[in-house]
Amino acid sequence: MAQMTPLRRRMIDDMTVRNLSPATQQSYVYAVAKFSRFFGCSPDRLGIEEVRAYQLHLAGLGWSWSHINQVSCALRFLFGVTLDRPEAFDRIISAPRSRRSCRWCSAARRSSAFCRRCRGCATGRL
């Protein structure tokens, strides 16, 4: 088994303290590793401009906005929490939330009832 870098260990510890799920932790570590590999150096030597360039790269490859948002959240966590760069929260942006509704909300709207099946769709009904 390969040795874990101190930065990765610190990021995992930060996520554990904040009670992020194991799946989220795995996703964030994977996203940061891909970001680091893209530039060929440790992410603590990179900055917000490299994050922007990487987001543009992902968009150019045709990745979905949900994927780019997940990568953005991982990088915002890395820079804002683990590396203690508070400007990351304002400068690393995500795509706007989709205005589409789930299929249950669409049916609920037709019947003028509230959607109780989904959580977090664009309508905000619970």
C-alpha positions in Angstrom: 0.0 0.0 0.0 1.3 3.4 -1.0 2.2 6.0 1.7 -0.4 8.7 2.1 0.7 12.3 1.7 0.3 14.6 4.8 -2.0 16.9 2.7 -4.3 14.1 1.8 -4.3 12.8 5.4 -5.2 16.4 6.6 -8.0 16.7 4.0 -9.5 13.4 5.0 -9.2 14.4 8.7 -11.0 17.7 7.9 -13.8 15.9 6.1 -14.1 13.3 8.9 -14.4 16.1 11.6 -17.1 17.7 9.5 -19.0 14.4 9.2 -18.8 14.1 5.4 -19.9 10.7 4.2 -17.3 8.1 3.1 -18.6 8.4 -0.4 -18.2 12.1 -0.4 -14.7 11.8 1.0 -13.8 9.3 -1.7 -15.2 11.6 -4.4 -13.4 14.7 -3.1 -10.1 12.9 -2.8 -10.4 11.5 -6.3 -11.3 14.9 -7.7 -8.3 16.6 -6.0 -6.0 13.8 -7.2 -7.2 14.3 -10.8 -6.7 18.1 -10.4 -3.2 17.6 -9.1 -2.3 15.1 -11.9 -3.6 17.5 -14.5 -1.1 20.2 -13.5 1.6 17.7 -12.5 2.3 19.1 -9.0 0.9 19.1 -5.5 -2.4 21.0 -5.1 -1.0 23.2 -2.3 1.3 24.8 -4.9 -1.7 25.6 -7.2 -4.1 28.5 -6.9 -7.5 29.8 -7.8 -6.5 30.6 -11.4 -5.5 26.9 -11.9 -8.9 25.9 -10.5 -10.6 28.1 -13.1 -8.4 26.7 -15.9 -9.3 23.1 -14.8 -13.0 24.0 -14.7 -12.7 25.3 -18.3 -10.8 22.1 -19.3 -13.6 19.9 -17.9 -16.3 22.0 -19.6 -14.3 21.7 -22.9 -14.3 17.9 -22.5 -18.0 18.0 -22.3 -18.3 16.8 -18.6 -21.8 17.4 -17.1 -22.4 20.4 -14.9 -23.1 18.1 -12.0 -19.6 16.6 -12.4 -18.0 20.0 -12.6 -19.9 21.1 -9.5 -18.7 18.1 -7.6 -15.1 18.9 -8.6 -15.7 22.5 -7.7 -17.0 21.6 -4.2 -14.0 19.3 -3.6 -11.6 22.1 -4.6 -13.4 24.7 -2.6 -13.1 22.4 0.4 -9.4 21.7 -0.2 -8.5 25.4 -0.6 -11.0 26.9 1.8 -10.8 24.4 4.7 -7.7 22.3 4.4 -5.3 24.9 3.0 -7.1 27.7 4.9 -7.5 30.1 2.0 -10.8 31.8 2.7 -11.0 33.5 -0.7 -11.6 30.1 -2.2 -15.2 30.2 -1.1 -16.0 33.3 -3.1 -13.7 32.7 -6.1 -14.3 29.0 -6.9 -17.8 29.0 -8.4 -20.3 26.3 -9.3 -22.9 26.2 -12.0 -26.3 27.6 -11.1 -28.8 25.1 -9.8 -31.0 23.5 -12.5 -34.5 25.0 -12.8 -35.9 21.6 -13.9 -38.2 19.8 -11.6 -38.3 16.1 -10.9 -41.1 14.0 -12.5 -43.0 13.9 -9.2 -43.0 17.7 -8.9 -44.3 18.0 -12.4 -47.2 15.7 -11.6 -47.8 17.4 -8.3 -47.9 20.8 -10.0 -50.6 19.5 -12.4 -52.6 18.3 -9.4 -51.8 21.4 -7.3 -50.3 19.2 -4.6 -46.9 19.5 -3.0 -44.2 17.1 -4.0 -43.3 15.0 -1.0 -41.3 12.3 -2.8 -38.2 14.3 -3.7 -35.9 16.5 -1.6 -34.0 19.4 -3.1 -35.6 19.8 -6.5 -35.7 23.2 -8.0 -39.2 23.9 -6.8 -38.2 23.8 -3.2 -41.3 21.8 -2.2 -40.9 19.1 0.3 
